[in-house]
Amino acid sequence: MGAERIRREPDAVAGLAAACGYLPVLLRTAATRLAARPQWSVADLVQWFAGRG
């Protein structure tokens, strides 16, 4: 997902890690999803997860 994205959105990254239960396989899946969608912010993905839960 890139170091720059992580630096820009530290709170969203923390929320993403929590949403993934801090599980490496889920974090890797989330990072892959973000890499495939460069127009999404990390916060966008967190909101997407929240809407599915």
C-alpha positions as CSV (number, residue, x, y, z in Angstrom):
1,M,0.0,0.0,0.0
2,G,3.0,2.2,0.2
3,A,4.9,4.0,3.0
4,E,3.6,7.4,1.8
5,R,0.0,6.4,2.3
6,I,0.8,5.2,5.8
7,R,2.6,8.4,6.7
8,R,-0.3,10.5,5.4
9,E,-3.1,8.6,7.2
10,P,-1.7,7.2,10.5
11,D,-5.1,7.2,12.2
12,A,-6.8,5.5,9.3
13,V,-4.0,2.9,9.2
14,A,-4.6,2.2,12.9
15,G,-8.3,1.8,12.2
16,L,-7.6,-0.6,9.3
17,A,-5.3,-2.7,11.5
18,A,-8.1,-2.9,14.1
19,A,-10.7,-3.7,11.5
20,C,-8.5,-6.6,10.4
21,G,-8.1,-7.8,13.9
22,Y,-4.3,-7.2,13.6
23,L,-4.2,-10.5,11.6
24,P,-1.4,-10.5,9.1
25,V,-3.3,-12.3,6.4
26,L,-6.2,-9.8,6.6
27,L,-3.8,-6.9,6.6
28,R,-2.1,-8.3,3.5
29,T,-5.5,-8.6,1.8
30,A,-6.4,-5.1,2.7
31,A,-3.0,-3.8,1.4
32,T,-3.5,-5.7,-1.8
33,R,-6.9,-4.1,-2.2
34,L,-5.5,-0.6,-1.7
35,A,-2.6,-1.3,-4.1
36,A,-5.1,-2.2,-6.8
37,R,-7.1,1.0,-6.1
38,P,-4.7,3.9,-5.9
39,Q,-7.5,6.4,-6.0
40,W,-8.8,5.1,-2.6
41,S,-7.4,6.5,0.6
42,V,-6.9,4.2,3.6
43,A,-9.9,5.9,5.2
44,D,-12.0,4.9,2.2
45,L,-11.1,1.3,2.8
46,V,-11.9,1.5,6.5
47,Q,-15.3,3.0,5.6
48,W,-15.9,0.2,3.1
49,F,-15.1,-2.4,5.7
50,A,-17.4,-0.7,8.2
51,G,-20.2,-0.7,5.7
52,R,-19.8,-4.5,5.3
53,G,-19.7,-5.4,9.0
